[in-house]
Amino acid sequence: MKKPSLSSSINKRRTFAIISHPDAGKTTITENLLLFGGVVHQAGSVKARKTGHYAKSDWMPIEKKRGISVTSSVMQFDYGGKRINLLDTPGHQDFSEDTYRTLMAVDSAVMVIDSAKGIEAQTKKLFKICSMRGIPIFTFMNKIDRDTRDPMDLIGQLEDVLGIEAYPMNWPIGSGRILQGLYDRYNHRLTTYANKAKDRTYIPLGKNGDPIKPTPITKTGMYKEAKDSMQLINEAGNQFSEDKILHGKQTPVFFGSALKDFGVKTFLDGYLDFAPKPEPHEAMINSHKSEVIPTNPQFTGFVFKIQANLNPHHRDRIAFVRICSGKFVKGMTVTLQRTQRQMRLNNVTEFIANTRENINLAVAGDIIGLYDTGNLQIGDTIYTGKKDVKFPKLPQFTPELFARVSAKNVMKQKTFYKGIHQLVQEGAVQLFRDSSTHAYILGAVGDLQFQVFQFRMKNEYHSDINLQRMGHKTARWVDPKQINPRMSSSRNLLVKDQKGKPLFLFDNDFAMRWFQNKYPDVKLTSKL
């Protein structure tokens, strides 16, 4: 049998992230998609193809305990002749940085919206990032098995609040207890609703827009309302444009219920009809701005995430890499751009949540995991060949909350130091040292990051820690040449970041203005 060409293999890849506000049903729809991909035997458990091991898509102990996603998960499966790389992102705003970096590694995004609540704060923020990159967005209006907002209002919100054209692919016939089904505009059929999937039916629509065979649904007021809405949208709504979809200017909208597995397969089939194949990535090639083309045989990729302790028993560390061009072959040698050192890639995996399987081959569009002993950092570029390639820096937030951290048991300093350095390298929290006392200080965007850090230190490194909250601070970096230790005070603490660069932690804006007035020649910057 003839091996597929590099180009044909790459063209089969579809890499997307699922984004939403917390509790919109993001993880539930992820598990349904895995069900269709054949890697789960029921929603809620993920089965490795070879090992038979089962695991939740929310795999970390704190995720199971709190019922939230606090780290991005990567899942790969085959469906409809395509290889799908699905990234389930944290919904909580305290972990936006992880989500933002993940969005740099995908070619499209699925936006899950709670139909009862409409567009919420975190959805707006994540949409903005997608919009800035021009990422194609596919919308799933979830939870129609409950009472929802008027579908017209939901479509209007997409256009008025997010500023993107909406094209409904289907329309709910009722909602909650009176949910009857879906009027499927795209597939030109009616889908009846029943609690059990085996009792649901697809009925083709005739030229007049009604089912070709009698069904009790057509006698209900909900059906008439749904059909009238579809006719109105056909006449006055947006025209379908595949070009606008691919440029992030129009979003196909699907209604359904992930919890009831209703409309999810229709969504997945529709997504694959229009989702983009791997796209070119901007990069500096031999110090000149250019694009990396996926089908270029030169292997390139970048690290967008590092995760410690995917297997707590082995204390492993995995670097997640998005392949941007060419193909990975087991045993190949790559160059780490930051250090110009070479690495041999022998132990490389693909993912199904926290389950990993060693692989021998992967191509552009795939997400692979590299076992790492501390050589790689978030944002690193790796490549083969003589052309030097460097992808743009990934976003890093300036922390706003700070806390002093120390080990409760001084006899366990070794595990404390190991844990703190490994978890900080994941990028969720940042580490600083007090310039005078050398005490450790953690910086975070939200308080939940501190809670997760404390939980993981205890559960993964058996290190109980003291966290002394310092509250909100304004962090500003300074030129080392302009620093005088006497500038530090209780209102502007002088610290150093992980790279040894000095910065001040100001109590508030007033303290920062006072400092600037006293030291007008010292330049303060909010970015590293």
C-alpha positions as CSV (number, residue, x, y, z in Angstrom):
1,M,0.0,0.0,0.0
2,K,1.4,3.4,-1.0
3,K,2.4,5.6,1.9
4,P,0.5,9.0,1.9
5,S,2.5,12.0,0.9
6,L,3.6,14.7,3.4
7,S,1.1,17.1,1.8
8,S,-1.9,14.7,1.9
9,S,-1.1,13.8,5.6
10,I,-0.9,17.4,6.6
11,N,-4.1,18.3,4.8
12,K,-6.0,15.7,6.9
13,R,-5.0,17.5,10.2
14,R,-7.5,19.7,12.0
15,T,-6.2,21.4,15.1
16,F,-8.6,23.4,17.3
17,A,-9.1,24.6,20.9
18,I,-12.4,24.7,22.8
19,I,-13.0,28.0,24.6
20,S,-15.8,29.2,26.9
21,H,-16.8,30.8,30.1
22,P,-16.7,28.4,33.1
23,D,-19.6,26.0,33.3
24,A,-20.7,26.5,29.7
25,G,-20.2,22.8,29.0
26,K,-16.8,22.8,27.4
27,T,-15.4,19.6,29.0
28,T,-18.7,17.8,28.4
29,I,-18.7,18.5,24.6
30,T,-15.0,17.5,24.5
31,E,-15.9,14.1,26.0
32,N,-18.7,13.7,23.4
33,L,-16.3,14.4,20.6
34,L,-13.9,11.8,21.9
35,L,-16.9,9.4,22.0
36,F,-17.3,9.9,18.2
37,G,-13.6,9.5,17.7
38,G,-13.7,6.0,19.3
39,V,-11.4,6.8,22.3
40,V,-14.1,6.6,24.9
41,H,-16.6,4.0,25.7
42,Q,-18.8,6.5,27.5
43,A,-18.8,10.2,28.1
44,G,-16.5,11.0,31.0
45,S,-13.8,8.4,30.6
46,V,-11.0,8.4,28.1
47,K,-9.5,5.1,26.9
48,A,-6.0,4.7,25.6
49,R,-6.1,2.7,22.3
50,K,-3.4,0.3,23.4
51,T,-3.3,0.2,27.1
52,G,-7.0,0.1,27.9
53,H,-6.4,2.7,30.6
54,Y,-9.2,5.0,31.5
55,A,-8.9,8.6,32.5
56,K,-11.0,11.8,32.8
57,S,-10.3,14.7,30.4
58,D,-10.1,16.7,33.6
59,W,-7.3,14.5,34.9
60,M,-5.6,16.4,37.6
61,P,-6.7,15.6,41.2
62,I,-7.7,19.2,41.9
63,E,-9.8,19.3,38.7
64,K,-11.7,16.3,39.8
65,K,-12.1,17.8,43.3
66,R,-13.1,21.3,42.2
67,G,-15.0,20.3,39.0
68,I,-13.1,22.8,36.9
69,S,-10.4,22.7,34.2
70,V,-7.2,24.4,35.4
71,T,-4.8,23.2,32.7
72,S,-5.1,22.6,29.0
73,S,-5.5,19.0,27.9
74,V,-4.5,17.7,24.4
75,M,-6.5,14.9,22.8
76,Q,-6.0,13.3,19.4
77,F,-8.3,11.1,17.5
78,D,-9.4,10.1,14.0
79,Y,-12.9,10.9,12.6
80,G,-14.3,11.3,9.2
81,G,-11.0,10.7,7.5
82,K,-9.3,13.4,9.5
83,R,-6.7,13.4,12.3
84,I,-8.1,15.8,14.9
85,N,-5.9,17.5,17.5
86,L,-8.3,18.9,20.2
87,L,-7.2,21.2,23.0
88,D,-9.5,21.6,25.9
89,T,-8.6,24.9,27.6
90,P,-9.2,26.2,31.2
91,G,-12.4,28.3,31.4
92,H,-11.5,30.1,34.6
93,Q,-10.1,33.6,34.1
94,D,-7.2,32.9,36.5
95,F,-5.8,30.5,33.9
96,S,-6.2,32.8,30.9
97,E,-2.5,32.8,30.2
98,D,-2.5,29.0,29.6
99,T,-5.5,29.4,27.3
100,Y,-3.9,32.3,25.4
101,R,-0.8,30.4,24.7
102,T,-2.8,27.4,23.6
103,L,-4.6,29.6,21.1
104,M,-1.3,30.3,19.5
105,A,-1.0,26.6,18.7
106,V,-4.3,26.0,16.9
107,D,-5.8,26.7,13.5
108,S,-9.4,27.3,14.6
109,A,-11.5,27.5,17.8
110,V,-14.8,26.2,19.0
111,M,-16.7,28.7,21.2
112,V,-19.2,27.0,23.5
113,I,-21.9,29.3,24.9
114,D,-24.5,28.5,27.6
115,S,-27.8,29.3,25.8
116,A,-29.4,30.3,29.0
117,K,-26.7,32.9,29.9
118,G,-25.5,34.1,26.5
119,I,-22.1,35.6,26.0
120,E,-20.2,35.9,29.3
121,A,-17.1,37.8,30.4
122,Q,-14.4,35.2,29.8
123,T,-15.9,34.3,26.4
124,K,-15.4,38.0,25.3
125,K,-11.8,37.9,26.4
126,L,-11.0,34.7,24.6
127,F,-12.9,35.7,21.5
128,K,-10.8,38.9,21.3
129,I,-7.6,36.8,21.2
130,C,-9.0,34.6,18.4
131,S,-10.1,37.7,16.5
132,M,-6.7,39.4,16.8
133,R,-5.2,36.3,15.2
134,G,-8.0,35.9,12.6
135,I,-8.7,32.4,13.9
136,P,-11.8,30.8,12.4
137,I,-14.5,30.4,15.1
138,F,-17.3,27.8,15.2
139,T,-20.0,28.4,17.8
140,F,-21.9,25.8,19.7
141,M,-25.0,27.1,21.6
142,N,-25.2,24.6,24.4
143,K,-27.7,23.4,27.0
144,I,-30.9,23.7,24.8
145,D,-32.3,20.8,26.9
146,R,-32.8,23.6,29.5
147,D,-34.8,26.8,29.3
148,T,-32.8,29.2,27.1
149,R,-32.7,32.8,26.0
150,D,-34.5,33.5,22.7
151,P,-32.3,32.1,19.9
152,M,-32.7,35.4,18.0
153,D,-31.2,37.2,21.0
154,L,-28.3,34.8,21.1
155,I,-27.5,35.3,17.4
156,G,-27.9,39.1,17.9
157,Q,-25.4,39.0,20.8
158,L,-22.8,37.4,18.6
159,E,-23.0,40.3,16.2
160,D,-23.6,43.1,18.6
161,V,-21.3,42.1,21.5
162,L,-18.5,40.2,19.6
163,G,-18.8,42.0,16.3
164,I,-18.8,38.8,14.2
165,E,-21.3,37.8,11.5
166,A,-23.4,34.8,12.6
167,Y,-24.8,32.1,10.3
168,P,-27.1,29.7,12.0
169,M,-26.6,26.1,10.7
170,N,-29.6,24.8,12.6
171,W,-32.4,26.2,14.9
172,P,-33.9,24.8,18.1
173,I,-37.5,23.7,18.1
174,G,-38.4,24.7,21.7
175,S,-36.1,24.3,24.6
176,G,-36.0,22.7,28.1
177,R,-39.0,20.5,28.8
178,I,-40.7,21.4,25.5
179,L,-37.6,20.7,23.4
180,Q,-38.9,19.0,20.2
181,G,-35.8,18.9,18.0
182,L,-33.6,20.9,15.6
183,Y,-34.6,22.5,12.3
184,D,-31.4,21.7,10.4
185,R,-30.8,24.3,7.8
186,Y,-27.5,23.1,6.6
187,N,-28.4,19.4,6.2
188,H,-31.9,20.2,5.1
189,R,-33.6,17.9,7.6
190,L,-35.5,17.8,10.8
191,T,-33.9,16.1,13.9
192,T,-36.4,14.9,16.5
193,Y,-35.4,15.0,20.1
194,A,-35.8,12.2,22.6
195,N,-33.9,11.4,25.9
196,K,-32.3,8.3,24.3
197,A,-30.3,8.8,21.2
198,K,-31.7,5.6,19.6
199,D,-35.2,7.1,19.7
200,R,-34.1,10.2,17.7
201,T,-34.8,10.4,14.0
202,Y,-33.7,12.4,11.0
203,I,-36.4,13.5,8.6
204,P,-35.5,15.1,5.3
205,L,-37.2,18.4,4.4
206,G,-39.1,18.9,1.2
207,K,-39.0,22.0,-1.1
208,N,-41.5,23.8,1.0
209,G,-39.3,23.5,4.1
210,D,-41.6,20.9,5.8
211,P,-40.7,17.3,6.6
212,I,-41.4,14.9,3.6
213,K,-43.3,12.6,5.9
214,P,-45.8,13.4,8.7
215,T,-44.4,14.0,12.2
216,P,-46.2,15.3,15.4
217,I,-43.6,18.1,15.7
218,T,-45.1,20.0,12.7
219,K,-48.3,20.4,14.6
220,T,-46.7,22.3,17.5
221,G,-46.3,26.0,17.9
222,M,-42.6,25.6,18.6
223,Y,-42.1,24.1,15.1
224,K,-44.0,27.0,13.4
225,E,-41.9,29.5,15.4
226,A,-38.6,27.7,14.4
227,K,-39.6,27.5,10.7
228,D,-40.6,31.2,10.7
229,S,-37.3,32.2,12.3
230,M,-35.4,30.2,9.6
231,Q,-37.4,31.8,6.8
232,L,-36.7,35.3,8.3
233,I,-33.0,34.5,8.6
234,N,-32.9,33.1,5.0
235,E,-34.4,36.4,3.7
236,A,-32.8,39.0,5.9
237,G,-29.8,37.3,7.5
238,N,-26.2,37.0,6.5
239,Q,-25.2,35.1,3.3
240,F,-23.0,32.0,4.0
241,S,-19.4,32.8,3.2
242,E,-16.7,30.1,3.5
243,D,-14.1,32.8,2.9
244,K,-15.3,34.9,5.8
245,I,-15.4,31.8,8.0
246,L,-11.7,31.0,7.2
247,H,-10.7,34.6,8.0
248,G,-12.6,34.7,11.3
249,K,-15.3,37.2,10.0
250,Q,-18.3,34.8,10.2
251,T,-19.1,32.1,12.6
252,P,-21.3,29.1,11.8
253,V,-23.7,28.6,14.7
254,F,-24.9,25.2,15.9
255,F,-27.5,24.6,18.7
256,G,-27.5,21.5,20.8
257,S,-27.0,19.8,24.2
258,A,-23.6,18.3,25.0
259,L,-25.0,16.7,28.2
260,K,-27.7,14.9,26.2
261,D,-25.4,14.3,23.2
262,F,-27.9,16.1,21.0
263,G,-26.6,18.0,18.0
264,V,-23.0,17.4,18.8
265,K,-22.3,15.0,15.9
266,T,-24.1,17.3,13.6
267,F,-21.8,20.1,14.8
268,L,-18.6,17.9,14.4
269,D,-19.6,16.9,10.9
270,G,-20.3,20.6,10.0
271,Y,-17.0,21.7,11.6
272,L,-15.0,19.3,9.5
273,D,-16.7,20.5,6.3
274,F,-15.3,24.0,6.8
275,A,-12.4,23.9,9.4
276,P,-9.0,24.9,8.0
277,K,-6.1,22.6,7.5
278,P,-2.8,23.6,9.1
279,E,-2.0,27.2,8.3
280,P,1.4,29.0,7.8
281,H,3.0,30.6,10.9
282,E,4.9,33.8,11.0
283,A,8.6,33.4,12.0
284,M,12.0,34.9,11.7
285,I,14.0,32.8,9.2
286,N,17.7,33.6,9.2
287,S,16.8,36.9,11.0
288,H,14.3,37.9,8.3
289,K,10.6,38.1,8.8
290,S,8.9,35.3,6.8
291,E,6.3,32.5,6.9
292,V,6.8,28.8,7.7
293,I,4.7,26.8,5.2
294,P,3.3,23.5,6.7
295,T,4.3,21.4,3.7
296,N,7.9,22.6,3.8
297,P,9.9,19.4,4.5
298,Q,12.1,21.3,7.1
299,F,10.8,20.3,10.5
300,T,9.8,23.2,12.7
301,G,7.8,23.6,15.9
302,F,7.4,25.6,19.1
303,V,6.8,24.8,22.7
304,F,3.5,26.3,23.9
305,K,3.1,24.5,27.2
306,I,5.1,22.6,29.8
307,Q,3.4,20.2,32.2
308,A,5.1,18.5,35.2
309,N,3.9,15.2,36.7
310,L,1.6,14.0,34.0
311,N,2.6,10.7,35.6
312,P,3.2,11.5,39.3
313,H,4.9,8.2,39.9
314,H,7.7,9.0,37.4
315,R,7.9,12.8,38.1
316,D,8.0,13.3,34.4
317,R,8.0,16.7,32.6
318,I,6.4,17.0,29.1
319,A,6.9,19.9,26.7
320,F,3.9,20.3,24.4
321,V,5.0,21.1,20.8
322,R,3.0,22.3,17.9
323,I,4.6,21.1,14.7
324,C,4.4,23.9,12.2
325,S,6.1,22.3,9.1
326,G,7.6,19.1,7.9
327,K,7.4,15.9,9.9
328,F,8.7,14.3,13.1
329,V,10.5,11.0,12.7
330,K,11.6,9.1,15.8
331,G,15.3,9.5,16.5
332,M,15.6,12.7,14.5
333,T,18.0,15.5,15.6
334,V,16.7,19.0,16.0
335,T,18.3,22.3,17.0
336,L,17.0,24.3,20.0
337,Q,17.0,27.8,18.7
338,R,17.5,29.6,22.0
339,T,20.8,27.8,22.8
340,Q,21.7,26.5,19.3
341,R,22.3,23.1,20.9
342,Q,21.1,19.9,19.2
343,M,18.7,17.4,20.7
344,R,17.8,13.9,19.7
345,L,14.1,13.1,19.8
346,N,13.7,9.5,20.8
347,N,10.9,9.5,23.4
348,V,8.0,11.4,21.9
349,T,4.3,10.9,22.6
350,E,0.8,11.8,21.5
351,F,-1.9,12.5,24.0
352,I,-5.4,11.4,25.1
353,A,-5.8,13.6,28.1
354,N,-3.2,12.3,30.6
355,T,-2.7,9.1,28.7
356,R,0.3,9.0,26.4
357,E,1.4,6.7,23.6
358,N,4.9,6.7,22.1
359,I,4.9,7.6,18.4
360,N,7.3,7.2,15.5
361,L,5.8,9.8,13.1
362,A,3.8,13.1,13.3
363,V,3.4,15.9,10.8
364,A,2.6,19.6,10.7
365,G,-0.6,20.4,12.6
366,D,0.0,17.7,15.2
367,I,0.6,18.3,18.8
368,I,3.4,16.1,20.3
369,G,4.9,15.7,23.7
370,L,8.6,15.7,24.3
371,Y,10.0,14.2,27.5
372,D,12.2,17.0,28.9
373,T,14.7,17.2,31.8
374,G,14.7,20.9,32.0
375,N,16.2,22.0,28.7
376,L,13.1,23.4,27.1
377,Q,11.1,26.5,28.0
378,I,7.7,27.9,26.9
379,G,8.1,29.7,23.6
380,D,11.2,27.7,22.5
381,T,11.6,26.9,18.8
382,I,13.0,23.6,17.6
383,Y,13.9,22.9,13.9
384,T,16.0,20.8,11.5
385,G,18.2,22.0,8.7
386,K,20.6,24.9,8.3
387,K,18.0,27.7,8.2
388,D,17.7,29.3,11.6
389,V,14.0,29.6,12.6
390,K,12.5,31.5,15.4
391,F,8.8,31.8,16.1
392,P,7.4,34.9,17.9
393,K,7.3,35.1,21.7
394,L,4.2,33.7,23.4
395,P,2.1,36.0,25.6
396,Q,3.1,36.3,29.2
397,F,1.0,38.2,31.7
398,T,2.3,40.7,34.3
399,P,1.2,39.2,37.7
400,E,-1.0,41.3,39.9
401,L,-1.2,39.2,43.0
402,F,1.8,38.2,45.1
403,A,2.4,35.9,48.0
404,R,5.5,34.9,50.0
405,V,6.1,31.2,50.0
406,S,8.1,28.9,52.3
407,A,8.2,25.3,53.3
408,K,6.4,24.4,56.5
409,N,8.9,21.6,57.3
410,V,12.5,22.9,57.0
411,M,13.6,19.2,56.9
412,K,11.9,18.9,53.5
413,Q,13.6,21.8,51.8
414,K,14.8,19.6,48.9
415,T,11.3,18.6,47.8
416,F,10.2,22.1,48.3
417,Y,12.8,23.6,46.0
418,K,12.3,20.8,43.4
419,G,8.5,21.3,43.4
420,I,8.5,25.1,43.3
421,H,11.0,25.2,40.4
422,Q,9.2,22.6,38.3
423,L,5.7,24.1,38.8
424,V,6.9,27.6,38.1
425,Q,8.4,26.4,34.7
426,E,4.8,25.6,33.6
427,G,4.1,29.3,33.4
428,A,1.0,29.5,35.5
429,V,2.7,31.4,38.3
430,Q,5.9,33.4,38.3
431,L,8.8,33.2,40.8
432,F,10.6,36.2,42.3
433,R,13.3,36.6,45.0
434,D,13.4,39.4,47.6
435,S,16.6,41.3,46.8
436,S,17.5,41.8,50.5
437,T,16.2,38.6,52.2
438,H,16.3,36.3,49.1
439,A,12.9,34.9,50.2
440,Y,10.7,33.3,47.5
441,I,7.7,35.3,46.2
442,L,5.1,34.0,43.9
443,G,3.2,36.2,41.4
444,A,-0.1,35.2,39.8
445,V,-2.9,36.7,37.8
446,G,-5.6,35.3,40.1
447,D,-5.9,33.8,43.6
448,L,-7.0,30.4,42.3
449,Q,-3.5,29.9,40.9
450,F,-2.1,30.1,44.4
451,Q,-4.6,27.5,45.6
452,V,-3.7,25.1,42.7
453,F,0.0,25.7,43.4
454,Q,-0.5,24.9,47.1
455,F,-2.6,21.8,46.3
456,R,-0.1,20.4,43.8
457,M,2.9,21.0,46.1
458,K,1.3,18.9,48.7
459,N,-0.2,16.2,46.5
460,E,2.6,15.9,43.9
461,Y,5.7,16.8,45.9
462,H,4.5,16.0,49.5
463,S,5.6,19.5,50.5
464,D,3.3,21.5,52.8
465,I,3.9,25.2,52.2
466,N,3.1,28.5,53.9
467,L,1.5,31.1,51.7
468,Q,1.5,34.6,53.0
469,R,-0.7,36.8,50.8
470,M,0.8,40.2,49.9
471,G,-2.3,41.4,48.0
472,H,-2.3,43.4,44.8
473,K,1.0,44.9,43.7
474,T,2.0,46.8,40.6
475,A,5.0,45.2,39.0
476,R,7.5,47.3,37.0
477,W,10.9,46.2,35.6
478,V,13.9,48.5,35.7
479,D,17.3,48.7,34.1
480,P,19.9,47.1,36.4
481,K,22.2,50.0,35.8
482,Q,19.7,52.4,37.3
483,I,19.2,50.4,40.5
484,N,20.3,51.4,43.9
485,P,19.3,49.1,46.8
486,R,18.4,52.1,48.9
487,M,15.5,52.7,46.5
488,S,13.6,49.8,48.0
489,S,11.1,50.4,50.7
490,S,8.0,48.9,52.3
491,R,5.9,50.6,49.6
492,N,8.1,49.5,46.6
493,L,9.8,46.2,47.3
494,L,12.8,45.4,45.1
495,V,12.9,41.8,43.8
496,K,14.4,39.8,41.0
497,D,12.6,37.6,38.5
498,Q,13.7,34.1,37.4
499,K,16.2,35.5,34.9
500,G,17.7,37.8,37.6
501,K,16.2,40.9,36.2
502,P,15.3,43.5,38.8
503,L,11.8,44.9,39.3
504,F,9.8,46.8,41.9
505,L,6.5,45.7,43.5
506,F,4.6,48.9,44.2
507,D,1.8,48.9,46.8
508,N,-0.4,51.0,44.5
509,D,-0.4,53.6,41.8
510,F,0.2,56.3,44.3
511,A,3.4,54.6,45.5
512,M,4.6,54.2,41.9
513,R,3.9,57.9,41.2
514,W,5.8,58.9,44.3
515,F,8.8,56.8,43.2
516,Q,8.7,58.3,39.7
517,N,8.7,61.8,41.2
518,K,11.6,61.0,43.5
519,Y,13.6,59.1,40.8
520,P,12.6,60.7,37.5
521,D,15.5,59.2,35.5
522,V,14.5,55.6,36.4
523,K,12.5,54.1,33.5
524,L,9.8,51.7,34.6
525,T,8.3,49.1,32.2
526,S,5.4,46.7,32.7
527,K,6.8,44.1,30.3
528,L,9.8,41.7,30.6
